[in-house]
Amino acid sequence: MGPNIRYVGGAYWDFFDHHVPLTELSLKECLENVGFTVTRCVPRFLPYTMVNARPTPVVLVRLYLRVPLLWRAMGKQFLLLGEKPMPPK
């Protein structure tokens, strides 16, 4: 999971550890190039940041996660799930 520069724009650079601009597709390509299989790729998942934000009630987080339509409206971070292949025996 990480910020998707496609949706975050210039705010991506507001954190000192954001050196490489990433989208879900660029990270997917990197993972596949080193042998991982990407099993799920969600371009918009969570809002950009919760740093310095008031705590969000758990019930609202659960509701958000159950309604993917909200992800499209508010999501600015991608989610990738991948599997590392088993080494040959």
GROMACS elastic network, one bead per residue, 0.5 to 0.9 nm:
[ bonds ]
;  ai    aj funct       b0    kb
    1    24     6  0.87363   500
    1    45     6  0.84915   500
    1    46     6  0.88281   500
    1    77     6  0.65901   500
    1    78     6  0.54074   500
    1    80     6  0.61242   500
    1    81     6  0.85527   500
    2    22     6  0.80393   500
    2    23     6  0.83798   500
    2    24     6  0.83956   500
    2    48     6  0.84964   500
    2    76     6  0.86315   500
    2    77     6  0.51775   500
    2    78     6  0.55546   500
    2    79     6  0.69115   500
    2    80     6  0.88561   500
    3     6     6  0.87715   500
    3     7     6  0.81853   500
    3     8     6  0.69658   500
    3    12     6  0.70712   500
    3    21     6  0.88476   500
    3    22     6  0.73329   500
    3    23     6  0.75798   500
    3    24     6  0.89090   500
    3    46     6  0.88297   500
    3    47     6  0.87107   500
    3    48     6  0.61658   500
    3    49     6  0.83529   500
    3    76     6  0.61382   500
    3    78     6  0.62309   500
    4     7     6  0.56892   500
    4     8     6  0.60690   500
    4     9     6  0.82808   500
    4    12     6  0.79701   500
    4    21     6  0.79323   500
    4    22     6  0.59229   500
    4    24     6  0.66993   500
    4    43     6  0.73707   500
    4    44     6  0.77895   500
    4    48     6  0.82488   500
    4    76     6  0.57822   500
    4    78     6  0.57803   500
    5     9     6  0.52984   500
    5    10     6  0.78113   500
    5    11     6  0.84338   500
    5    12     6  0.60395   500
    5    21     6  0.59970   500
    5    22     6  0.58566   500
    5    23     6  0.58988   500
    5    76     6  0.80611   500
    5    77     6  0.84145   500
    6     9     6  0.60363   500
    6    21     6  0.88908   500
    6    22     6  0.81275   500
    6    23     6  0.64166   500
    6    76     6  0.82105   500
    7    23     6  0.88608   500
    7    44     6  0.82353   500
    7    48     6  0.87880   500
    7    75     6  0.81687   500
    7    76     6  0.53542   500
    7    77     6  0.79387   500
    8    11     6  0.58285   500
    8    12     6  0.57127   500
    8    48     6  0.69835   500
    8    76     6  0.59354   500
    8    77     6  0.81177   500
    9    12     6  0.58806   500
    9    13     6  0.84208   500
   10    13     6  0.60068   500
   10    14     6  0.77532   500
   11    14     6  0.53226   500
   11    15     6  0.83114   500
   12    15     6  0.70054   500
   12    18     6  0.69000   500
   12    21     6  0.78139   500
   12    48     6  0.88510   500
   13    16     6  0.71165   500
   13    17     6  0.84369   500
   13    18     6  0.59442   500
   13    19     6  0.77126   500
   13    21     6  0.86522   500
   14    17     6  0.89139   500
   14    18     6  0.78171   500
   15    18     6  0.57492   500
   15    19     6  0.88709   500
   16    19     6  0.74483   500
   17    20     6  0.87686   500
   18    21     6  0.71930   500
   21    26     6  0.88453   500
   22    25     6  0.79494   500
   22    26     6  0.59473   500
   22    27     6  0.64893   500
   23    26     6  0.53142   500
   23    27     6  0.64069   500
   23    28     6  0.84850   500
   23    43     6  0.75832   500
   23    77     6  0.86968   500
   23    78     6  0.72709   500
   24    27     6  0.54089   500
   24    28     6  0.59859   500
   24    29     6  0.86286   500
   24    41     6  0.68939   500
   24    42     6  0.72850   500
   24    43     6  0.56350   500
   24    44     6  0.88375   500
   24    77     6  0.86326   500
   24    78     6  0.57112   500
   24    79     6  0.72678   500
   24    80     6  0.71084   500
   25    29     6  0.61237   500
   25    30     6  0.86492   500
   25    41     6  0.83357   500
   25    43     6  0.82147   500
   26    29     6  0.51655   500
   26    30     6  0.63399   500
   26    31     6  0.87785   500
   27    31     6  0.61675   500
   27    32     6  0.85618   500
   27    80     6  0.82663   500
   28    31     6  0.52056   500
   28    32     6  0.61533   500
   28    33     6  0.85539   500
   28    36     6  0.88923   500
   28    37     6  0.87696   500
   28    38     6  0.67073   500
   28    41     6  0.78216   500
   28    80     6  0.73550   500
   28    82     6  0.88143   500
   29    32     6  0.51682   500
   29    33     6  0.60639   500
   29    34     6  0.88224   500
   30    33     6  0.51126   500
   30    34     6  0.65818   500
   30    35     6  0.89536   500
   30    36     6  0.87955   500
   31    34     6  0.54096   500
   31    35     6  0.65403   500
   31    36     6  0.52771   500
   31    37     6  0.73615   500
   31    38     6  0.74442   500
   31    82     6  0.79781   500
   32    35     6  0.50822   500
   32    37     6  0.59568   500
   32    38     6  0.70732   500
   33    36     6  0.73794   500
   35    83     6  0.89366   500
   35    84     6  0.69486   500
   35    85     6  0.70620   500
   36    82     6  0.62118   500
   36    83     6  0.55445   500
   36    85     6  0.64098   500
   37    81     6  0.85319   500
   37    82     6  0.53375   500
   37    83     6  0.52034   500
   37    84     6  0.65697   500
   37    85     6  0.74337   500
   38    41     6  0.70880   500
   38    80     6  0.68886   500
   38    81     6  0.57705   500
   38    83     6  0.64250   500
   38    84     6  0.89638   500
   39    80     6  0.76094   500
   39    81     6  0.54991   500
   39    82     6  0.52070   500
   39    83     6  0.70819   500
   40    79     6  0.76774   500
   40    80     6  0.55834   500
   40    81     6  0.50074   500
   40    82     6  0.69782   500
   41    78     6  0.75296   500
   41    79     6  0.59266   500
   41    81     6  0.66293   500
   41    82     6  0.88372   500
   42    45     6  0.62048   500
   42    77     6  0.86870   500
   42    78     6  0.55576   500
   42    79     6  0.50409   500
   42    80     6  0.63943   500
   42    81     6  0.89507   500
   43    72     6  0.87273   500
   43    75     6  0.81486   500
   43    76     6  0.78718   500
   43    77     6  0.70059   500
   43    79     6  0.66051   500
   43    80     6  0.84296   500
   44    47     6  0.81700   500
   44    71     6  0.57153   500
   44    72     6  0.58730   500
   44    73     6  0.84286   500
   44    74     6  0.77722   500
   44    76     6  0.53546   500
   44    77     6  0.55329   500
   44    78     6  0.50959   500
   44    79     6  0.74016   500
   45    65     6  0.85278   500
   45    68     6  0.80279   500
   45    70     6  0.87772   500
   45    71     6  0.51635   500
   45    72     6  0.75254   500
   45    74     6  0.79924   500
   45    76     6  0.65388   500
   45    77     6  0.54390   500
   45    78     6  0.53772   500
   45    79     6  0.61385   500
   46    49     6  0.81765   500
   46    64     6  0.88158   500
   46    65     6  0.85086   500
   46    71     6  0.64717   500
   46    74     6  0.70539   500
   46    76     6  0.60288   500
   46    77     6  0.52582   500
   46    78     6  0.72713   500
   46    79     6  0.83258   500
   47    50     6  0.77131   500
   47    71     6  0.78194   500
   47    74     6  0.54672   500
   47    76     6  0.50306   500
   47    77     6  0.61783   500
   48    74     6  0.83005   500
   48    75     6  0.67969   500
   48    77     6  0.56223   500
   49    52     6  0.85877   500
   49    53     6  0.81989   500
   49    76     6  0.85730   500
   49    77     6  0.85073   500
   50    53     6  0.52118   500
   50    54     6  0.79146   500
   50    55     6  0.82098   500
   50    56     6  0.88486   500
   51    54     6  0.86444   500
   53    56     6  0.82989   500
   55    58     6  0.88553   500
   56    59     6  0.84207   500
   56    60     6  0.68568   500
   56    61     6  0.69029   500
   57    60     6  0.54876   500
   57    61     6  0.66365   500
   57    62     6  0.89498   500
   58    61     6  0.50463   500
   58    62     6  0.61926   500
   58    63     6  0.85838   500
   59    62     6  0.51683   500
   59    63     6  0.61894   500
   59    64     6  0.86286   500
   60    63     6  0.50098   500
   60    64     6  0.60590   500
   60    65     6  0.86101   500
   61    64     6  0.50707   500
   61    65     6  0.62316   500
   61    66     6  0.87084   500
   62    65     6  0.51974   500
   62    66     6  0.63148   500
   62    67     6  0.88947   500
   63    66     6  0.51809   500
   63    67     6  0.64252   500
   64    67     6  0.53813   500
   64    68     6  0.73848   500
   64    69     6  0.88520   500
   64    70     6  0.64486   500
   64    71     6  0.75475   500
   65    68     6  0.66883   500
   65    70     6  0.82928   500
   65    71     6  0.79690   500
   66    69     6  0.89997   500
   66    70     6  0.88878   500
   67    70     6  0.57129   500
   67    71     6  0.72919   500
   68    72     6  0.68963   500
   69    72     6  0.54473   500
   69    73     6  0.68699   500
   69    74     6  0.89733   500
   70    73     6  0.51121   500
   70    74     6  0.59570   500
   70    75     6  0.74109   500
   71    74     6  0.52552   500
   71    76     6  0.81980   500
   72    75     6  0.57163   500
   72    76     6  0.85217   500
   73    76     6  0.88233   500
   75    78     6  0.77811   500
   83    86     6  0.89675   500
   84    87     6  0.89175   500
   85    88     6  0.89646   500
   86    89     6  0.87260   500
